Amino acid sequence: MLELSDKGLKTADIARALSIRYNDVQALRRTAASTLAYVDKRISEKLAYKLRGHHTKFSKG
């Protein structure tokens, strides 16, 4: 969805391309920034954990 948005497609076009409802695309686009920030934070935490030499499983969150 984000790739299509970056290519300049409008919400209606994205909904058609992905075969999902227009309202669902709107909701996903509203939460995309916070979702990406959360994923980035989790990746940074896992990387820091690994760089400290820990090799056990990382807790889910």
N, CA, C and O atoms as a DFTB+ gen file, in Angstrom:
244 C
 N C O
     1  1       0.824      -1.181       0.000
     2  2       0.000       0.000       0.000
     3  2       0.872       1.251       0.000
     4  3       0.611       2.202      -0.737
     5  1       1.912       1.240       0.836
     6  2       2.786       2.415       0.899
     7  2       3.537       2.630      -0.414
     8  3       3.764       3.768      -0.825
     9  1       3.917       1.546      -1.062
    10  2       4.594       1.674      -2.355
    11  2       3.669       2.306      -3.377
    12  3       4.089       3.169      -4.148
    13  1       2.423       1.886      -3.387
    14  2       1.456       2.467      -4.321
    15  2       1.225       3.943      -4.022
    16  3       1.103       4.760      -4.935
    17  1       1.167       4.268      -2.758
    18  2       1.000       5.662      -2.361
    19  2       2.203       6.496      -2.800
    20  3       2.054       7.615      -3.292
    21  1       3.405       5.928      -2.612
    22  2       4.620       6.635      -3.036
    23  2       4.656       6.856      -4.543
    24  3       5.265       7.809      -5.028
    25  1       3.993       5.958      -5.281
    26  2       3.936       6.104      -6.741
    27  2       2.898       7.132      -7.172
    28  3       2.752       7.419      -8.360
    29  1       2.169       7.691      -6.187
    30  2       1.218       8.745      -6.493
    31  2      -0.221       8.291      -6.655
    32  3      -1.079       9.092      -7.028
    33  1      -0.506       7.019      -6.381
    34  2      -1.878       6.551      -6.514
    35  2      -2.746       7.127      -5.405
    36  3      -2.307       7.299      -4.267
    37  1      -3.960       7.414      -5.761
    38  2      -4.930       7.934      -4.791
    39  2      -5.558       6.770      -4.027
    40  3      -5.447       5.614      -4.437
    41  1      -6.211       7.083      -2.923
    42  2      -6.797       6.074      -2.056
    43  2      -7.718       5.124      -2.818
    44  3      -7.645       3.911      -2.622
    45  1      -8.573       5.647      -3.674
    46  2      -9.498       4.804      -4.441
    47  2      -8.739       3.846      -5.357
    48  3      -9.110       2.680      -5.490
    49  1      -7.669       4.347      -5.990
    50  2      -6.871       3.500      -6.882
    51  2      -6.150       2.405      -6.102
    52  3      -6.037       1.275      -6.578
    53  1      -5.663       2.733      -4.908
    54  2      -4.991       1.743      -4.058
    55  2      -5.991       0.672      -3.637
    56  3      -5.676      -0.518      -3.655
    57  1      -7.174       1.087      -3.265
    58  2      -8.218       0.131      -2.860
    59  2      -8.529      -0.836      -3.992
    60  3      -8.651      -2.041      -3.767
    61  1      -8.658      -0.320      -5.191
    62  2      -8.925      -1.182      -6.350
    63  2      -7.753      -2.122      -6.615
    64  3      -7.954      -3.312      -6.860
    65  1      -6.536      -1.598      -6.567
    66  2      -5.350      -2.409      -6.860
    67  2      -5.170      -3.550      -5.855
    68  3      -4.714      -4.636      -6.212
    69  1      -5.531      -3.293      -4.604
    70  2      -5.353      -4.302      -3.555
    71  2      -6.630      -5.089      -3.263
    72  3      -6.633      -5.994      -2.429
    73  1      -7.696      -4.742      -3.947
    74  2      -9.000      -5.397      -3.758
    75  2      -9.463      -5.339      -2.301
    76  3      -9.932      -6.327      -1.737
    77  1      -9.316      -4.152      -1.714
    78  2      -9.831      -3.942      -0.357
    79  2     -10.696      -2.688      -0.355
    80  3     -10.648      -1.876      -1.279
    81  1     -11.480      -2.552       0.696
    82  2     -12.415      -1.429       0.766
    83  2     -11.682      -0.095       0.922
    84  3     -10.619      -0.017       1.539
    85  1     -12.268       0.930       0.357
    86  2     -11.746       2.288       0.418
    87  2     -11.517       2.709       1.871
    88  3     -10.473       3.268       2.205
    89  1     -12.510       2.433       2.738
    90  2     -12.401       2.819       4.150
    91  2     -11.240       2.111       4.840
    92  3     -10.597       2.680       5.722
    93  1     -10.972       0.869       4.438
    94  2      -9.841       0.134       5.018
    95  2      -8.512       0.763       4.613
    96  3      -7.592       0.848       5.425
    97  1      -8.410       1.197       3.374
    98  2      -7.193       1.879       2.922
    99  2      -7.004       3.171       3.712
   100  3      -5.889       3.481       4.130
   101  1      -8.069       3.916       3.918
   102  2      -7.977       5.147       4.704
   103  2      -7.472       4.857       6.118
   104  3      -6.592       5.555       6.622
   105  1      -8.025       3.839       6.746
   106  2      -7.622       3.494       8.113
   107  2      -6.164       3.058       8.159
   108  3      -5.424       3.450       9.061
   109  1      -5.753       2.257       7.200
   110  2      -4.364       1.799       7.162
   111  2      -3.399       2.953       6.925
   112  3      -2.321       3.000       7.518
   113  1      -3.783       3.874       6.066
   114  2      -2.913       5.022       5.797
   115  2      -2.779       5.912       7.021
   116  3      -1.718       6.490       7.256
   117  1      -3.854       6.027       7.809
   118  2      -3.804       6.848       9.027
   119  2      -2.835       6.275      10.054
   120  3      -2.173       7.022      10.775
   121  1      -2.754       4.957      10.119
   122  2      -1.911       4.319      11.132
   123  2      -0.530       3.941      10.613
   124  3       0.299       3.462      11.387
   125  1      -0.264       4.140       9.350
   126  2       1.002       3.705       8.753
   127  2       2.212       4.344       9.426
   128  3       3.187       3.646       9.703
   129  1       2.179       5.629       9.693
   130  2       3.347       6.310      10.276
   131  2       3.676       5.761      11.662
   132  3       4.840       5.502      11.969
   133  1       2.656       5.584      12.495
   134  2       2.931       5.065      13.837
   135  2       3.359       3.605      13.790
   136  3       4.182       3.176      14.598
   137  1       2.814       2.841      12.859
   138  2       3.222       1.438      12.704
   139  2       4.684       1.358      12.289
   140  3       5.439       0.556      12.838
   141  1       5.088       2.169      11.339
   142  2       6.477       2.173      10.894
   143  2       7.417       2.617      12.006
   144  3       8.507       2.064      12.155
   145  1       7.009       3.597      12.778
   146  2       7.833       4.054      13.901
   147  2       7.997       2.945      14.930
   148  3       9.086       2.762      15.473
   149  1       6.928       2.203      15.201
   150  2       6.985       1.095      16.152
   151  2       7.922      -0.008      15.648
   152  3       8.735      -0.530      16.410
   153  1       7.806      -0.356      14.375
   154  2       8.669      -1.387      13.788
   155  2      10.128      -0.941      13.838
   156  3      11.006      -1.736      14.172
   157  1      10.390       0.300      13.516
   158  2      11.749       0.823      13.563
   159  2      12.320       0.745      14.979
   160  3      13.482       0.383      15.166
   161  1      11.509       1.082      15.961
   162  2      11.932       1.017      17.364
   163  2      12.268      -0.421      17.762
   164  3      13.292      -0.667      18.397
   165  1      11.409      -1.365      17.389
   166  2      11.636      -2.772      17.730
   167  2      12.900      -3.315      17.058
   168  3      13.652      -4.068      17.678
   169  1      13.136      -2.947      15.815
   170  2      14.351      -3.383      15.118
   171  2      15.575      -2.823      15.820
   172  3      16.552      -3.543      16.023
   173  1      15.538      -1.555      16.193
   174  2      16.665      -0.934      16.897
   175  2      16.926      -1.624      18.228
   176  3      18.077      -1.855      18.597
   177  1      15.851      -1.955      18.954
   178  2      16.009      -2.648      20.234
   179  2      16.643      -4.019      20.052
   180  3      17.546      -4.396      20.799
   181  1      16.170      -4.765      19.057
   182  2      16.711      -6.107      18.808
   183  2      18.170      -6.029      18.369
   184  3      18.991      -6.844      18.790
   185  1      18.489      -5.062      17.535
   186  2      19.864      -4.900      17.079
   187  2      20.774      -4.550      18.246
   188  3      21.858      -5.118      18.371
   189  1      20.357      -3.632      19.095
   190  2      21.155      -3.260      20.264
   191  2      21.347      -4.461      21.181
   192  3      22.431      -4.654      21.733
   193  1      20.315      -5.261      21.347
   194  2      20.373      -6.463      22.173
   195  2      21.404      -7.441      21.619
   196  3      22.216      -7.987      22.366
   197  1      21.364      -7.655      20.315
   198  2      22.316      -8.566      19.668
   199  2      23.739      -8.026      19.754
   200  3      24.679      -8.790      19.974
   201  1      23.905      -6.722      19.582
   202  2      25.238      -6.126      19.609
   203  2      25.864      -6.178      21.004
   204  3      27.086      -6.118      21.143
   205  1      25.028      -6.289      22.026
   206  2      25.549      -6.433      23.387
   207  2      26.011      -7.861      23.647
   208  3      26.516      -8.160      24.729
   209  1      25.846      -8.738      22.674
   210  2      26.337     -10.103      22.792
   211  2      25.338     -11.099      23.316
   212  3      25.706     -12.223      23.658
   213  1      24.094     -10.718      23.386
   214  2      23.068     -11.642      23.852
   215  2      22.597     -12.496      22.678
   216  3      22.354     -11.995      21.580
   217  1      22.478     -13.777      22.934
   218  2      22.084     -14.669      21.845
   219  2      20.824     -15.456      22.173
   220  3      20.467     -16.384      21.446
   221  1      20.156     -15.102      23.244
   222  2      18.917     -15.771      23.574
   223  2      17.764     -15.098      22.859
   224  3      17.924     -14.034      22.262
   225  1      16.613     -15.717      22.924
   226  2      15.450     -15.153      22.247
   227  2      15.101     -13.794      22.828
   228  3      15.217     -13.585      24.036
   229  1      14.679     -12.878      21.987
   230  2      14.235     -11.548      22.395
   231  2      12.773     -11.636      22.768
   232  3      12.008     -12.352      22.122
   233  1      12.381     -10.926      23.787
   234  2      10.980     -10.992      24.223
   235  2      10.058     -10.381      23.198
   236  3      10.416      -9.418      22.521
   237  1       8.868     -10.942      23.084
   238  2       7.860     -10.410      22.181
   239  2       7.187      -9.230      22.835
   240  3       7.019      -9.199      24.055
   241  1       6.795      -8.247      22.022
   242  2       6.159      -7.080      22.602
   243  2       5.184      -6.428      21.778
   244  3       4.595      -5.429      22.191
